[in-house]
Each structure stands twice: as structure tokens, then as C-alpha cells.
């Protein structure tokens, strides 16, 4: 039969003349963010949202018990308790499918069935990695933004680039909407104000990846000097974002603000200040190839490897493995975007993570007998269900190859770890990762 009778999508892969009888594989994205997630199973029959509670510590006791008060039934002691904090995982259903006509596939140059399985598997892996990346960055972008437009006069409402991290405040370890009853201290420009509300714009104009532009409302008027476009806005419990040359927000990055070894050492020190546990002895650093390349141009990096026995291997391969307390994991899924105000410049965002920076919740009932009957072809690979459905059309020729995953990701907080329990700890809500923004 003529090739023109085949569907247009199949025509290019039907053998015409002499073709090599196999598919060349497309370029694949380098993944990694999902690997930092601690996996937890979400049991059947408990709903779509799981709230987990983490117990905190009690402050140290450094004052001796006074002998004069060591009497009566309480011995002069006042009971105290440890704090708690909660984080929530919401599960959702993700899936995709591909149809295959077994008759027309037999005239192709290679097995379309195997190729479909390969492409579906790659799509599933990349999708989950991006979900993990988004959950991680959504938390660690929070509480760090800038003024979008200058105030015409002093007033309580300030337009900002991103309201993530300003919408809730932790009350007894539980996230509550910011309000006059649950305020949040926020630095705008050079001064601090009390935040009582955050409202998203009807039309999102945020520059930040997955950001939400909006208006922050304070209990008192913000001065024009503080509410000037480009000024930094930072919550008192914001995660750490490091930038070269002392830049305080993304728009303040300049052309020479490249990644340096000093930035990485600062990130490691912040994680260790908060006693963040390592991942098999080091922290994971996820970065794109340009960020990795900039390290080789950094004078401190070059000096580190002068005369070192490992220098030849590091520079010959053009990559780094483990040093500075870091494990370098190059990825092509990192957020890269144009500078908000300087044309031709790109903003890149390596992130350094410790253990527990991300939680993955996998639904326990994905491959249960009532979901995937015994006579069905369902294989669970790395938490993802790969499904092959038999032909149901009239000619029994068209099969469906699909995948699905039921679960979710979240970044747990560490509000109970603070300077009263660990002397060097910060007040950041999310402590288990540090983001670096630089030009590249």
C-alpha cells in the first residue's frame, strides 16, 4: 500500500529505501532534584492531604537551681514543654499515554512498542523531577522579593514581585494566613514593618520562576524611600539566598556577579550553622553546566587545585565531584532566565541541599488489586506505574501505553530549631537548603 495512506505521524518512520533499523535516541535532560527527597508512603483511606507533625527541642539549661527555692512539691521548677511544627503533603494524580496500532507498527523500521515505553519512562522521570524542583524552589524562594513600583506617597500597601513566603505565618508550628492576629515582621528597604495581609494580583507579573506578584499590606504606612522600585523586601523568617558582591535581590545582580567558591563555602556554613544533616557525608549541590564552568574561572578554585594530585582529573574531565563538603550534581532542569532589567544577562540558581530538604509522598494504593487487576499489565518502576492496555477497538489492533503517579512533594519546615535550642541557628522557616543566585 502507498505510504500516503498512513497517518502523517507514522510516515517518517516507515522504511523507504535503505534506513538503519533502529531509532536514534533524542537528547535527555539531566535530572537530580527528586533524589534529595525523603520518600514516605501515604496510606490508603486517609484522604488527599497528609499533615505530619515534627517535635522540636527544649532550650538548654545553664542556670543552676537556687538552693533557696529547692523546696515544696515543685522543687522550684516551672514545667516547660517542647514545641511542634507541622507540614502538609497533598497528593495529586499525574499521567500520560500513547496509542500504538500494532498493524501499522509492523512496517516501521524498529519496534515502536519499545520506543514508546522508553519515551514514556523518560517523560515520567522528567515530570517527577520538575515537580520535585518546583516544590523545593517554591519554599526557598519564599520571603525574598523586591518592590515592583515606587509608592506615590507613604502608604500601607506595597506592590512586590513575589508574595510567596509572605502569605502565612507560623503559629505554634502551624501555618496560618497572615493577618492582624497573625502578623509577620518584614524588612522593606532600610526599615522593618508589620505585615498583616498579602493579596495576589489578578494578572500575574512576577519575574521569579512560578512566582506570584501581588500587594503586601502593612499595619503602618511604608515610607516612599523604603517603598521605592527595586528595594529589597525580606521576611524575618525568610530562607537564605546568597548572591555575589552583596546583592540583596535578583534585580540588583550585576554583570560581574558570577559564581565563586566563596559563595559555596558560605552556603555550607549556613547549613552547618543550622545543624542540617549531610547526605552521605556531604551536601548536594544542584547546578547547571554554566554554573559549574564558572568555578573553573574562580581564582580561589584554581589555587585549591594547584599541585593537588586530583587536579589533572578534575580539569581534564571539566567537572568536579566532591570537595568543600559538597557533592556536585549537574542538572539541565535548573531555573535559568533573563535578568529582569539588564539585557543579555542570564540569572542562574544553584541550590545546596541537606538531608530532609524535600519530602516525597507516594500513594500506597497505586498498584492495588482493585486499581490494577491481576490480569492487567501494570509495572511499578521507581514509584511510577507503567500500564499497557490491551486492544479494545473493534479490530483489536490499537493498544495504549501509559504511565501514572499519585503523590506529591513538599519542603518541611524547621521552625523549632532556633537560637534558643541551637546557638548558631537562624530564624529561617526553611533551613535545609541554601540557594545561590548569580549571573552566567
Secondary structure, DSSP 8 states (H G I E B T S, - for coil): --GGGS-HHHHTTB--SS--SS----------GGGGEEEEEE-TTS-SEEEEEEE-------S---GGG--TTTTT-------EEEEEEE-EEEEEEEEEEHHHHTTBSS-HHHHHHHHHHHHHHHHHHHHHHHHHHHHHHTTEEEBSS--SSSEEEEEES--TTSSEEEETTEEEE-SSSS-EEEEETTEEEEEEEEEE-SS----STT---EEEEEEEEE-TTTT-TT-EEEETT---EEEGGG--SGGG--TT----HHHHHHHHHHHHHTT---BTTBEEEEE-HHHHHHHHT-HHHHHHTTT-TTHHHHHHHT---EETTEEEEE-S-S-EEE-SSSTT-EEEEEEEE-TTSEEEEEETTTT-TTTS-TTSEEEEETTEEEEEE---STTS-EEEEEEEEEEEEE----TT-STTTSTT----S--SEEEEEEE-
